């Protein structure tokens, strides 16, 4: 899927120390997709970082062309966002 990274997403990646290659892997093959709000979707995967396992999430706005990554972040509390299938 071809997505554009917004300036805000790039700034958040830098601020949070998230490598672009890691985010690109998430976008290419997320473990889960969850509906977010108003035409947005959360692409998410469980990822091991040096300080433990986190949920890496990219929020994508699909209402525009090409779809755009609005922000990227990681969360320690996985159960809040993870959907058991």
N, C-alpha and C positions, 0 to 999 in steps of 0.2 A: 504494500500500500504506500503510495507516494503522499507524504505529509510535509507540511511546512512547519518549521519551528519558529514561533513568534519571538520577538525581541525579549518579551517578558519570560518566556520559557528558557531562553538561552541565559538570561541573567540569573534565573532561579537555579539552573543547573550549576552555574559557576559558584553562586553563593552557597549552595548545599554540597558542593564537591562531587557532583555526579558527572561522570565521564560521558562524553557524547556517544562513544561506541556502545556503552551500556544502555543508554536511552534508545539508540537506534535498534539494538537487539530487542528491546521491549516492544517498540513500535512494530517491528517486523513479525514478531511471534509472541504475543502476550499469552500468558497462561489463562487469563480470563478477560472478558469484556463485560463491563457493567454499565447499564444506562445511568447517566448522570441527570442533569437538568437541561431542559430546553434545547434539544438537538446536540447535546454533548454526551460523550461516552468516556468512561474511564478504562484505559488499558492498564492491566496490572499483572505483576509476576512477583513471586517470592524470590528474593535475591539474598545471597550470603555476602555480608560486608565484614571487614575485619572485627567489628564490634558486635557481630551477631546477625541473625536473620531479620530482614525487613521486607515490607511490601513496597515495591517500587510502583508508582502510579503516574501515568501521563493522562492528562485531561485533554480530550480532542474535540474541537468544534467541527462538526460535520455539515453545518449549514452553509459553509463557504467553500469555494473551490480555489485551490486544492484544500482539503481538510487541514486544519491547523492545530498544532499542539499548543495549548494555551498556557499550561504550567506542568511542572514535573516535581515530584516530591517523594520522600520515603516515609513510611510509618512503622513504628515498632509494634503497635497493637494491630496485628494482622486480622484477628477474628472479627473486628468491627466491620471490615470491608470485604473479607473473603467469603465467597458463596460456596458452600459445600455442594458438590454435584453428585 
